[in-house]
Amino acid sequence: MAEERVSVLRQLSDELAALVAQAGSSVVRVEGRPRGGASGLIWSAEGIIVTADHVLERDEDITVGLPDGQEVKAALVGRDPATDIALLRIPATGLPPAPLTESRPPVGHLVLALARPVPGGPMATIGVVSAIGGPWRSRRGSAIEGLIQTDVTMYPGFSGGPLVGADGLVLGLNTSALVRGLSLTIPTAALRPLVDALLTHGRVRRGFLGVSVQVVSLPPALRDRLGQPTGLLVAGVEPGGPAEQSGVLLGDVLVALTGQPLRTLDDLQAALSGERVGQTVPALVVRAGQVIEVAVRIGERP
């Protein structure tokens, strides 16, 4: 029995080491701050690297260390501090892109966090999936479609590296900056649109009205008519902002935008998606007890 247990443990260890070697071929070192390196993930064979935004403390003089030991200069394609994602481009082709999956492992599954913060082979820690969440709103107010929480130890330099499932596929990008004290991973499905936006625009576009609002209860008659218990009271209007230019007034109550009810702050954030920037859309507003429609042009959050 003892020999069988040893054999099983040795087989598991060998398989874990093989997973690290396989996935580690797509993990790079990112030098973008004065105090130690961090990690990044090869996104495409044409030299696109995705990493965590907070590990880049400068926009220039960024170096990427490849798995074969080469060091190359990287150009910043774009960054999004709100979701802690940054994109780099290096002058290289034929790179091994990370084997990505959009599936999410169930709570309790074993996972590996990989990193390459120093020259040499990849580093790894092991843990389990603690929770699957989302959509989730960051402290900067930006929506992230989902998050994977694990109990893996995020040592210095692990941010920007991948979370790898038991099948060797990359589940997402690790970050220690979204919530202090938690090991979080942005899943691949949530990562793809962020990367696409950075490749296209150099930033993640988000809609902007230029108002400050607070949730208020609607009178019973309006509640029955609109089919919602609350709306958003306009407590402030930014001078020259999209809302003021569209005729939204202080004291208005926003109850719908683009046909979607506005009951909470999250509803408003969801309605101000990046693809609506520059569009003029209908808004329902309660003004002096009457429901009116206002055409509102969506600006872009600075």
LUMKOL-229376 format. One record per residue: x, y, z of N, C-alpha, C in turn. Coordinates in steps of 0.001 Angstrom, whole numbers, plus 500000, padded with zeros to 6 digits. Layout:
XYZXYZXYZ/...
***
This chain:
500817498787500000500000500000500000500849501261500000/501910501228500784502786502402500843503389502677499476/503820501598498779504414501782497452503379502328496470/502115501876496598501067502376495718500836503867495950/500813504289497220500616505714497519501760506540496956/502983506047497109504140506748496560504014506857495054/503574505764494412503428505767492962502396506794492509/501264506853493234500219507820492883500722509248493046/501414509507494152501942510853494390502972511228493344/503823510259492978504842510539491975504197510821490618/503158510077490286502463510299489025501803511676489003/501143512040490120500524513364490206501574514460490081/502704514293490762503771515291490712504301515436489298/504489514294488612504997514342487240504004515053486312/502726514786486516501713515418485667501635516921485924/501746517336487183501746518768487498502967519450486884/504112518802486980505329519376486394505183519506484881/504527518527484245504316518594482804503387519753482441/502359519981483262501454521106483026502192522434483129/503052522555484137503826523788484319504726524022483115/505396522974482639506283523121481490505502523508480237/504336522885480056503529523165478868503005524602478867/502316524977479939501745526327479997502821527383480184/503922527010480846504989527972481094505681528462479840/505539527736478738506160528170477482505506529418476914/504336529803477479503637531014477027503679532126478066/504468531934479123504564532932480197505878533680480064/505819535009480127507006535847479950507240536701481194/508429537267481262508768538218482322508534539631481801/507959540478482620507693541868482241508434542784483203/509333543587482653510089544568483445509548545951483118/508681546463484016508092547770483775508009548623485020/508819548263486021508850549030487268510228548855487888/510610549757488755511977549709489292512229548582490285/511185548058490918511411547068491966510945545676491526/511728545014490757511446543629490414510491543454489264/510586542280488639509770541990487482508408541443487851/507576541322486838506256540714486965506104539723485819/504892539339485532504663538293484542503704538779483464/503721538076482355502818538357481248502514537075480506/501548537174479604501060536006478883501109536286477386/501668535355476629501696535497475170500275535294474648/499706536354474095498326536317473616498245535862472168/499214536275471366499212535877469957500635535622469496/500743534841468427502062534499467883502775535711467319/502020536795467042502602538001466431503115539001467452/503338538573468685504012539439469645503131540248470559/501862539880470709500972540583471645501063539908473008/501371540704474024501529540235475398500488540921476265/499756540148477065498808540735478016499385540576479420/499239541621480215499771541615481580498856542439482472/499222542579483728498439543400484661498891544856484566/497944545769484595498283547184484451499152547690485595/498870547242486820499563547848487957501052547501488008/501494546515487219502919546171487225503715547059486285/503034547922485526503710548850484624503675550246485231/504785550662485786504855551987486409505458553021485458/505679552611484229506133553541483196505546553094481865/505433554033480926504884553730479608505958553374478592/507207553662478917508311553391478004509392552606478734/510397552181477960511507551414478518511003550165479243/510125549450478559509576548199479089510275547034478393/510705546066479168511408544910478630510608543643478902/510611542737477924509960541446478079511014540352477963/511039539476478951511936538330478925511194537104478439/511638536520477316510958535376476729511389534075477399/510586533019477252510940531740477883512284531183477443/512740531530476215514032531007475738515219531834476204/514958532860477050516041533669477586516256534981476880/515673535170475705515817536442475000515146537570475779/515700538763475651515086539965476208514850540959475090/513631541436474973513274542346473887512540543552474465/512651544667473765511926545871474153510468545749473738/509589546266474574508152546185474315507554547580474208/506573547726473327505816548970473201504459548781473860/504017549801474579502711549754475234501619550006474194/500734549030474022499611549171473091498476549941473751/498193549619474993497119550287475719497010549708477114/496277550418477959496124549968479338494765550390479861/494255549620480821492969549919481442493092549702482941/493451550753483677493611550605485127492360550107485834/491179550403485287489940550023485961489787548510486071/490323547771485099490253546308485151491620545678485343/492654546505485528494023546055485765494558545208484607/494307545670483374494786544976482182495645545937481361/496763545435480853497595546204479935498047545290478806/498319545914477648498701545168476458500018545704475921/500925544784475600502229545127475055502397544486473684/503313545061472882503675544453471604505190544364471528/505681543191471168507121542996471022507429542610469581/508646542950469107509022542637467724509432541171467576/508448540297467605508722538862467501507531538178466856/507789537099466139506727536302465533506979534830465845/505970534029465576506114532601465826506145532222467289/505625533094468146505596532801469580504492531788469890/504654531014470962503609530049471332502501530720472139/501339531001471544500267531656472307499731530741473392/499237531349474448498698530587475569497492529770475124/497385528526475559496207527710475231495022528111476113/494136528902475561493071529509476347491806528657476356/491049528767477426489718528181477503488792529166478185/487536529185477727486538530057478342485685529318479359/485965528051479574485225527307480598485694527751481979/484804527621482942485142527987484322485078526742485198/486134526481485933486152525270486756485209525409487944/484638524332488401483782524409489593484608524676490847/483952525203491850484602525449493129485163524127493671/486414524182494118487079523000494643488085522385493701/488045522751492420488996522185491469490410522702491722/491385521837491484492781522239491587493167523155490432/493955524188490742494456525109489723495901525478490062/496616525915489039497997526368489194498094527832488770/498794528630489546499147529988489135500608529972488701/500863530427487472502218530432486938502731531860486823/504041531999486871504662533318486778506100533156486299/506660534290485839508068534316485454508641535699485807/508669536040487086509136537376487469510645537552487411/511396536454487320512857536514487252513321535642486091/514534535875485590515030535024484507515081533563484939/514873532693483962514901531269484256513543530641484061/513376529455484606512138528701484437510964529339485118/509738528908484785508551529492485412508433529090486878/507738529931487637507391529624489020505926529193489053/505556528439490096504184527947490183503748527835491631/502460528062491862501819527749493135500540527003492824/500082526217493781498905525387493575497844525722494612/496583525591494234495484525839495157494199525316494566/493098525780495103491787525373494608490961526606494287/489965526414493449489015527479493156488138527684494393/488128528909494900487362529221496108485962529728495798/485829530489494694484523531063494355484538531492492895/483373531470492296483157531992490947482147533118491069/482498534296490594481605535436490745481459536237489478/480567537195489532480396538130488429478948538158487940/478610539207487183479504540337486922479842541093488203/480983541788488140481522542434489327481977543835488945/481804544800489871482192546182489587483420546542490406/484455547010489703485697547358490365485525548626491178/486537548935491991486441550139492831486472551412492009/486856551311490723486806552461489824485470552550489098/484550551637489415483214551691488844483039550960487533/484051550236487066483963549542485793483519548099486003/482668547630485087482137546277485201483113545265484633/483289544164485339484054543022484866483090541849484818/483032541180483674481996540176483453482066539003484422/483223538731484959483319537621485895484667537605486578/484756536877487672486005536711488403486094535289488936/487318534791489003487594533518489653488439533823490882/487980533407492044488748533574493275489358532233493656/490641532251494017491338531027494404492070531252495723/492613530150496275493428530290497475494918530139497157/495299530273495882496717530200495535497436531415496121/498683531254496457499477532353497002500051533170495858/499696534463495826500210535358494796501492536013495306/502609535345495066503886535911495461504189537153494620/505116538007495060505483539165494252505888538742492841/505305539421491848505623539120490459504663538151489801/503706537597490549502762536651489964501638537352489194/501367538609489507500338539331488753500726539403487281/499737539203486420499977539197484977500228537816484417/500407536836485309500578535464484866499243534748484767/499238533510484245497987532798484018497568531920485185/496273531654485238495738530595486073495463529407485154/495997528246485511495951527069484641495120525979485305/494211525391484538493384524315485044494092522975484959/493430521939485466494019520605485502494224520022484108/493568520596483094493743520125481724494858520868480996/495539521787481692496637522521481093496220523769480343/494923524069480299494441525245479585494390526453480515/494605527628479936494651528876480704493234529381480941/492904529546482215491562529967482621491412531481482668/492532532204482774492456533649482845493757534247483344/493722535555483623494896536315484021494811536672485497/495892536416486229495912536660487668496218538123487997/495589538608489057495867539954489535495705540003491047/496576540741491685496470540938493136496048542355493473/495649543134492436495395544552492669493921544925492686/493030544072492210491623544454492147490997544543493535/491290543564494370490809543579495759491975543181496659/492339544065497553493486543803498415493257542547499264/494262541677499268494199540489500100493548539284499458/493043539422498212492406538305497529493184537930496274/493262536629495999493866536149494762492761535996493734/492744536882492756491677536916491768492223536686490362/491370536140489530491700535883488134490588536435487258/490957537209486230489981537655485238489836536541484211/488661535921484113488498534778483213488725535145481753/489078534151480962489362534377479550488196535044478833/486959534614479128485793535180478452485659536673478731/486016537114479930485970538538480267487198539265479740/488295538529479575489551539128479129489523539471477642/488898538620476829488930538807475373488419540176474930/487217540621475365486752541934474901487639543085475368/488270542943476529489184543983476992490412544054476088/490963542904475754492117542866474857491741543421473484/490576543034472961490135543535471653489997545055471665/489452545603472754489281547053472851490635547755472891/491583547211473637492906547815473699493617547733472352/493444546640471635494054546514470309493446547509469326/492142547741469457491443548611468507491602550086468841/491467550429470122491423551838470511492591552276471395/493335551336471935494382551686472886493840551956474275/492540551788474436491878552013475721490548551275475681/489921551132476830488591550547476901487591551691476995/486770551824475974485821552942475930484639552669476863/484243553711477593483096553612478500482244554862478354/480937554650478369480022555767478215480024556710479409/479542557946479147479625559001480162478471559962479946/477749560276481021476675561260480943477037562583481591/477903562542482584478240563774483284477203564159484316/476689563166485051475733563444486115476152562691487368/475771563214488512475835562441489754474399562124490141/474170560876490536472804560429490794472731559670492108/471527559544492615471286558718493793469939558020493634/469838556832494181468612556042494060467508556650494928/466325556808494341465171557315495094463959556431494799/463042556376495755461795555629495561460832556450494712/460109555778493836459114556446493002457766556443493714/456931557467493478455576557471494041454789556259493529/453808555795494310453056554588493929452495554628492511/451961555772492094451367555853490756452413555628489673/453587556262489829454654556078488844455238554668488933/455287554139490146455810552789490324454948551784489551/453640551952489635452746551043488922452829551270487414/452916552511487006452941552824485568454205552323484902/455361552504485581456645552154484989457074550727485305/456453550139486306456810548771486669458149548652487364/458558549697488085459817549663488829459670550502490087/460322550102491175460129550815492446461001552049492606/462083552136491877463039553234492084463503553824490760/464094555011490866464750555674489746466009556341490256/466657557135489404467914557787489765467738559301489735/467774559901490912467645561354491028468940562020490594/468826562981489677469992563731489211470330564782490265/471406564533491008471816565435492089472882566422491642/473457566199490469474465567109489950474607566916488453/474839568013487747475025567969486291476331568687485965/477231567983485297478529568562484970478370569620483884/478866570845484127478745571903483108479408571487481796/478656571638480716479189571307479400479222569832479097/478776568986480027478798567536479822477663567076478924/477677565805478556476651565281477653475232565470478181/475016565259479479473674565392480027473174566831479924/474019567798480310473598569197480231473309569594478791/474168569177477862473959569514476460472700568877475898/472271567767476518471071567067476043469803567547476734/469948568464477694468767569023478341468347568345479622/469189567489480187468887566884481477469086567934482566/468136568034483503468155569088484506468386568523485903/468945569363486745469084569027488161467691568766488744/467519567660489447466230567313490019465422566348489172/465831566137487915465182565099487104465411563735487750/464521562802487475464699561415487905464784560545486652/465949559973486429466139559076485286465508557730485611/464628557255484715463959555973484962464221554949483859/464769555385482721465100554434481658466099555079480705/466941554232480115467893554673479100468001553551478074/467873553923476804467863552949475699466818551863475915/465714552232476558464641551271476782464835550365477982/465970550498478665466246549664479829465952550449481111/465244549837482060464923550559483301466173550887484109/466153552052484734467247552483485604466741552472487041/467075551406487750466641551265489139467787551449490121/468998551141489666470181551206490520471324551855489746/472407552147490466473589552705489809474183551695488828/474101550419489163474611549392488260473850549381486948/472543549636486998471753549696485766472276550804484850/472604551949485436473117553061484634474475552720484044/475357552129484847476671551757484345476553550753483203/475641549803483337475459548794482293474950549424481000/474112550460481124473562551112479935474596551960479210/475650552361479932476675553236479339477841552398478815/477539551410478003478589550550477451479371551286476375/480585550797476113481483551477475199480952551615473790/480173550635473320479686550712471940478643551803471744/478137552356472843477138553425472727477770554819472741/479071554892472921479740556199472915479489556896471579/479025558152471648478743558918470443477327558770469928/476564557809470457475190557608470009474230558534470758/473152558890470089472057559615470740470944558621471011/470588558473472276469644557430472683468507558060473485/467348557402473530466218557944474305466370557667475796/466041558660476596466012558513478045464636558930478545/464089558142479473462845558532480130463185559234481429/462556560396481628462853561247482773461546561664483439/461535561604484757460406562164485511460768563601485875/459970564529485363460213565959485605458885566608486009/458889567190487203457674567832487722456486566866487708/456753565610488041455693564617488143455276563996486830/455843564477485708455483563958484394456641563143483804/456284562076483086457300561264482409457484561794480999/458695562227480688458987562756479362460176562004478783/460332562108477466461468561488476800462465562557476389/463733562306476677464819563233476325465837562472475485/466255563065474388467304562457473563468662562805474163/469395561804474558470672562012475258471808561456474407/472823562268474214474009561823473487475032561291474483/475477560042474308476411559402475222477845559874474904/478496560450475898479888560845475732480821559707476144/482124559985476106483106558990476512483755559415477808/483828558482478756484411558794480048485886559154479854/486321560313480388487716560706480212488662559772480960/
***
